[in-house]
């Protein structure tokens, strides 16, 4: 299954991808922890994507290791990691799934 992500949860002081604690869709009313999303992506159970603001096309999320060895979620466009996730609005009032 594929799910559109339009919001993220992160502590107010977190400015990078490793600070994202949950992803979700506030229109559809769901949220999932970053750890669970990484697990589901790695096990090919689910796909998550964001919409590119300019083109409207899907930009899929991948679980990548950063330079410190932490696994983070990143939006990938043409094989390159982007900042699409960091540009999303805060996740509020959603039902946490996992």
MDTraj code that builds the backbone (N, CA, C; nanometers):
import mdtraj as md
import numpy as np

residues = "UNK UNK UNK UNK UNK UNK UNK UNK UNK UNK UNK UNK UNK UNK UNK UNK UNK UNK UNK UNK UNK UNK UNK UNK UNK UNK UNK UNK UNK UNK UNK UNK UNK UNK UNK UNK UNK UNK UNK UNK UNK UNK UNK UNK UNK UNK UNK UNK UNK UNK UNK UNK UNK UNK UNK UNK UNK UNK UNK UNK UNK UNK UNK UNK UNK UNK UNK UNK UNK UNK UNK UNK UNK UNK UNK UNK UNK UNK UNK UNK UNK UNK UNK UNK UNK UNK UNK UNK UNK UNK UNK UNK UNK UNK UNK UNK UNK UNK".split()
xyz = np.array([
    [0.0837, -0.1183, 0.0000],
    [0.0000, 0.0000, 0.0000],
    [0.0883, 0.1248, 0.0000],
    [0.0339, 0.2313, -0.0504],
    [0.1039, 0.3591, -0.0546],
    [0.0239, 0.4629, 0.0219],
    [0.0966, 0.5485, 0.0944],
    [0.0336, 0.6509, 0.1765],
    [0.1000, 0.7864, 0.1529],
    [0.0163, 0.8873, 0.1373],
    [0.0691, 1.0232, 0.1210],
    [0.0945, 1.0852, 0.2576],
    [0.2127, 1.1419, 0.2739],
    [0.2528, 1.2106, 0.3965],
    [0.2426, 1.3608, 0.3708],
    [0.1689, 1.4314, 0.4565],
    [0.1591, 1.5764, 0.4389],
    [0.1969, 1.6540, 0.5650],
    [0.2427, 1.5801, 0.6685],
    [0.2797, 1.6468, 0.7934],
    [0.3804, 1.5609, 0.8690],
    [0.4594, 1.6263, 0.9551],
    [0.5589, 1.5564, 1.0369],
    [0.5508, 1.6057, 1.1803],
    [0.6004, 1.5234, 1.2699],
    [0.6122, 1.5619, 1.4108],
    [0.7603, 1.5662, 1.4451],
    [0.8009, 1.6733, 1.5078],
    [0.9383, 1.6851, 1.5558],
    [0.9408, 1.7875, 1.6684],
    [1.0306, 1.7636, 1.7632],
    [1.0432, 1.8621, 1.8710],
    [1.0784, 1.9988, 1.8127],
    [1.0367, 2.1031, 1.8783],
    [1.0586, 2.2388, 1.8282],
    [1.2026, 2.2737, 1.8000],
    [1.2957, 2.2119, 1.8690],
    [1.4368, 2.2443, 1.8503],
    [1.5024, 2.1628, 1.7400],
    [1.4378, 2.0595, 1.6911],
    [1.4973, 1.9704, 1.5906],
    [1.4879, 2.0341, 1.4522],
    [1.6022, 2.0467, 1.3856],
    [1.6049, 2.1089, 1.2543],
    [1.6412, 2.0123, 1.1421],
    [1.6805, 1.8905, 1.1770],
    [1.7247, 1.7964, 1.0740],
    [1.6331, 1.6745, 1.0682],
    [1.6592, 1.5886, 0.9711],
    [1.5765, 1.4706, 0.9500],
    [1.5778, 1.3743, 1.0692],
    [1.6884, 1.3687, 1.1415],
    [1.6935, 1.2765, 1.2553],
    [1.6040, 1.3223, 1.3700],
    [1.5532, 1.4438, 1.3655],
    [1.4624, 1.4933, 1.4678],
    [1.3158, 1.4618, 1.4409],
    [1.2856, 1.4059, 1.3246],
    [1.1471, 1.3715, 1.2911],
    [1.1078, 1.2463, 1.3688],
    [1.0035, 1.2568, 1.4496],
    [0.9611, 1.1449, 1.5335],
    [0.8392, 1.0717, 1.4791],
    [0.7623, 1.1349, 1.3903],
    [0.6447, 1.0713, 1.3316],
    [0.6116, 1.1384, 1.1995],
    [0.5452, 1.0628, 1.1135],
    [0.4940, 1.1159, 0.9874],
    [0.3453, 1.0856, 0.9826],
    [0.2708, 1.1582, 0.9010],
    [0.1285, 1.1303, 0.8923],
    [0.0581, 1.2143, 0.7889],
    [-0.0726, 1.2039, 0.7916],
    [-0.1574, 1.2798, 0.7013],
    [-0.2728, 1.3341, 0.7840],
    [-0.2747, 1.4646, 0.8030],
    [-0.3764, 1.5235, 0.8892],
    [-0.5135, 1.5295, 0.8230],
    [-0.5207, 1.5159, 0.6924],
    [-0.6493, 1.5118, 0.6237],
    [-0.7146, 1.3748, 0.6449],
    [-0.6359, 1.2698, 0.6293],
    [-0.6867, 1.1337, 0.6475],
    [-0.6870, 1.0906, 0.7944],
    [-0.6195, 1.1668, 0.8805],
    [-0.6228, 1.1418, 1.0241],
    [-0.5384, 1.0257, 1.0726],
    [-0.4214, 1.0049, 1.0139],
    [-0.3344, 0.8977, 1.0607],
    [-0.1939, 0.9506, 1.0849],
    [-0.1232, 0.8822, 1.1725],
    [0.0171, 0.9126, 1.2017],
    [0.0861, 0.7824, 1.2384],
    [0.2148, 0.7768, 1.2121],
    [0.2940, 0.6584, 1.2418],
    [0.4318, 0.7044, 1.2886],
    [0.4888, 0.6337, 1.3829],
    [0.6214, 0.6723, 1.4308],
    [0.7243, 0.6549, 1.3196],
    [0.8284, 0.7333, 1.3256],
    [0.9353, 0.7216, 1.2270],
    [0.9965, 0.5822, 1.2313],
    [1.0175, 0.5285, 1.3507],
    [1.0763, 0.3943, 1.3627],
    [0.9896, 0.2895, 1.2939],
    [0.8600, 0.2985, 1.3108],
    [0.7703, 0.2025, 1.2472],
    [0.7694, 0.2205, 1.0961],
    [0.7699, 0.3443, 1.0491],
    [0.7729, 0.3701, 0.9051],
    [0.9012, 0.3138, 0.8430],
    [1.0141, 0.3323, 0.9106],
    [1.1412, 0.2781, 0.8613],
    [1.1322, 0.1261, 0.8518],
    [1.0790, 0.0625, 0.9546],
    [1.0636, -0.0833, 0.9556],
    [0.9745, -0.1295, 0.8395],
    [0.8626, -0.0620, 0.8178],
    [0.7689, -0.1001, 0.7119],
    [0.8276, -0.0777, 0.5730],
    [0.9056, 0.0284, 0.5559],
    [0.9713, 0.0538, 0.4271],
    [1.0766, -0.0524, 0.4001],
    [1.1589, -0.0795, 0.4987],
    [1.2658, -0.1794, 0.4819],
    [1.2112, -0.3187, 0.4529],
    [1.0980, -0.3530, 0.5105],
    [1.0371, -0.4837, 0.4884],
    [0.9415, -0.4845, 0.3691],
    [0.9418, -0.3750, 0.2946],
    [0.8599, -0.3609, 0.1737],
    [0.7104, -0.3862, 0.1978],
    [0.6665, -0.3490, 0.3164],
    [0.5243, -0.3640, 0.3495],
    [0.4423, -0.2461, 0.2999],
    [0.5020, -0.1271, 0.3061],
    [0.4300, -0.0056, 0.2682],
    [0.5260, 0.0941, 0.2041],
    [0.4671, 0.1859, 0.1266],
    [0.5418, 0.2965, 0.0677],
    [0.4796, 0.4262, 0.1171],
    [0.5633, 0.5239, 0.1399],
    [0.5184, 0.6564, 0.1822],
    [0.5766, 0.7580, 0.0846],
    [0.4986, 0.8615, 0.0563],
    [0.5460, 0.9637, -0.0367],
    [0.4942, 1.1011, 0.0044],
    [0.5629, 1.2027, -0.0456],
    [0.5184, 1.3410, -0.0334],
    [0.4966, 1.3925, -0.1749],
    [0.4202, 1.4972, -0.1877],
    [0.3964, 1.5592, -0.3182],
    [0.4954, 1.6738, -0.3380],
    [0.5583, 1.6758, -0.4537],
    [0.6436, 1.7882, -0.4896],
    [0.5530, 1.9086, -0.5147],
    [0.5808, 2.0194, -0.4483],
    [0.4956, 2.1379, -0.4560],
    [0.4879, 2.1918, -0.5985],
    [0.5983, 2.1932, -0.6688],
    [0.6018, 2.2507, -0.8031],
    [0.5396, 2.1600, -0.9087],
    [0.5762, 2.0337, -0.9093],
    [0.5307, 1.9434, -1.0160],
    [0.4069, 1.8617, -0.9783],
    [0.3816, 1.8449, -0.8487],
    [0.2703, 1.7629, -0.8037],
    [0.2993, 1.6136, -0.8066],
    [0.4184, 1.5768, -0.8489],
    [0.4512, 1.4337, -0.8580],
    [0.4884, 1.3768, -0.7215],
    [0.4799, 1.2456, -0.7120],
    [0.5129, 1.1765, -0.5879],
    [0.6646, 1.1673, -0.5694],
    [0.7076, 1.1946, -0.4475],
    [0.8477, 1.1787, -0.4094],
    [0.8473, 1.0793, -0.2939],
    [0.8993, 0.9597, -0.3196],
    [0.8908, 0.8512, -0.2220],
    [0.9950, 0.8638, -0.1118],
    [0.9593, 0.8145, 0.0075],
    [1.0492, 0.8164, 0.1216],
    [1.1343, 0.6900, 0.1230],
    [1.2571, 0.7062, 0.1694],
    [1.3493, 0.5937, 0.1846],
    [1.4094, 0.6000, 0.3238],
    [1.4524, 0.4847, 0.3727],
    [1.5217, 0.4763, 0.5008],
    [1.6708, 0.4760, 0.4721],
    [1.7397, 0.5829, 0.5096],
    [1.8821, 0.5986, 0.4804],
    [1.9625, 0.6169, 0.6078],
    [2.0840, 0.5675, 0.6065],
    [2.1762, 0.5915, 0.7181],
    [2.2466, 0.7245, 0.6952],
    [2.2507, 0.8078, 0.7995],
    [2.3226, 0.9342, 0.7879],
    [2.4700, 0.9125, 0.8205],
    [2.5471, 1.0182, 0.8172],
    [2.6919, 1.0057, 0.8387],
    [2.7279, 0.9623, 0.9808],
    [2.6316, 0.9680, 1.0735],
    [2.6546, 0.9260, 1.2115],
    [2.6045, 0.7835, 1.2372],
    [2.5535, 0.7167, 1.1329],
    [2.5054, 0.5804, 1.1452],
    [2.3603, 0.5678, 1.1867],
    [2.2897, 0.6793, 1.2018],
    [2.1479, 0.6756, 1.2374],
    [2.0646, 0.6584, 1.1098],
    [1.9579, 0.5826, 1.1206],
    [1.8676, 0.5672, 1.0066],
    [1.7589, 0.6731, 1.0160],
    [1.7413, 0.7450, 0.9071],
    [1.6413, 0.8510, 0.9011],
    [1.5553, 0.8319, 0.7773],
    [1.4399, 0.8966, 0.7775],
    [1.3550, 0.8991, 0.6593],
    [1.3961, 1.0169, 0.5732],
    [1.4092, 0.9935, 0.4444],
    [1.4411, 1.1002, 0.3500],
    [1.3555, 1.0837, 0.2260],
    [1.3113, 1.1928, 0.1701],
    [1.2420, 1.1911, 0.0420],
    [1.3483, 1.1835, -0.0670],
    [1.3250, 1.0973, -0.1656],
    [1.4234, 1.0755, -0.2718],
    [1.3657, 1.1187, -0.4061],
    [1.4390, 1.2042, -0.4752],
    [1.3984, 1.2494, -0.6071],
    [1.5149, 1.2266, -0.7029],
    [1.4918, 1.1466, -0.8038],
    [1.5948, 1.1138, -0.9032],
    [1.7226, 1.0613, -0.8379],
    [1.7065, 0.9788, -0.7350],
    [1.8201, 0.9169, -0.6689],
    [1.8929, 1.0059, -0.5691],
    [1.8406, 1.1254, -0.5445],
    [1.9045, 1.2187, -0.4504],
    [1.8101, 1.2490, -0.3343],
    [1.8647, 1.2552, -0.2145],
    [1.7860, 1.2908, -0.0964],
    [1.7485, 1.4382, -0.1040],
    [1.6253, 1.4684, -0.0676],
    [1.5765, 1.6061, -0.0708],
    [1.5314, 1.6502, 0.0682],
    [1.4893, 1.7739, 0.0794],
    [1.4383, 1.8270, 0.2057],
    [1.2859, 1.8380, 0.2059],
    [1.2186, 1.7625, 0.1221],
    [1.0727, 1.7687, 0.1151],
    [1.0069, 1.7436, 0.2507],
    [1.0590, 1.6503, 0.3283],
    [0.9986, 1.6206, 0.4586],
    [1.0090, 1.7386, 0.5543],
    [1.1226, 1.8036, 0.5565],
    [1.1426, 1.9154, 0.6493],
    [1.0517, 2.0335, 0.6179],
    [1.0027, 2.0407, 0.4952],
    [0.9167, 2.1513, 0.4547],
    [0.7696, 2.1304, 0.4909],
    [0.7349, 2.0105, 0.5408],
    [0.5946, 1.9818, 0.5726],
    [0.5500, 2.0503, 0.7016],
    [0.4206, 2.0684, 0.7115],
    [0.3608, 2.1321, 0.8294],
    [0.3648, 2.0376, 0.9489],
    [0.3446, 2.0912, 1.0679],
    [0.3417, 2.0075, 1.1890],
    [0.2211, 1.9152, 1.1903],
    [0.2402, 1.7991, 1.2434],
    [0.1370, 1.6977, 1.2557],
    [0.0590, 1.7258, 1.3836],
    [-0.0714, 1.7418, 1.3721],
    [-0.1540, 1.7725, 1.4879],
    [-0.2838, 1.6916, 1.4834],
    [-0.3305, 1.6536, 1.5984],
    [-0.4622, 1.5904, 1.6129],
    [-0.4830, 1.4699, 1.5221],
    [-0.3822, 1.3879, 1.5060],
    [-0.3977, 1.2681, 1.4264],
    [-0.3952, 1.1458, 1.5167],
    [-0.4551, 1.0433, 1.4708],
    [-0.4607, 0.9181, 1.5449],
    [-0.3309, 0.8425, 1.5213],
    [-0.2521, 0.8214, 1.6243],
    [-0.1252, 0.7479, 1.6109],
    [-0.1564, 0.6004, 1.5869],
    [-0.1090, 0.5473, 1.4744],
    [-0.1339, 0.4077, 1.4388],
    [-0.0361, 0.3168, 1.5069],
    [0.0915, 0.3556, 1.5040],
    [0.1949, 0.2655, 1.5522],
    [0.3114, 0.3457, 1.6092],
])
top = md.Topology()
chain = top.add_chain()
for i, resn in enumerate(residues, 1):
    res = top.add_residue(resn, chain, resSeq=i)
    for name in ("N", "CA", "C"):
        top.add_atom(name, md.element.get_by_symbol(name[0]), res)
traj = md.Trajectory(xyz[None], top)
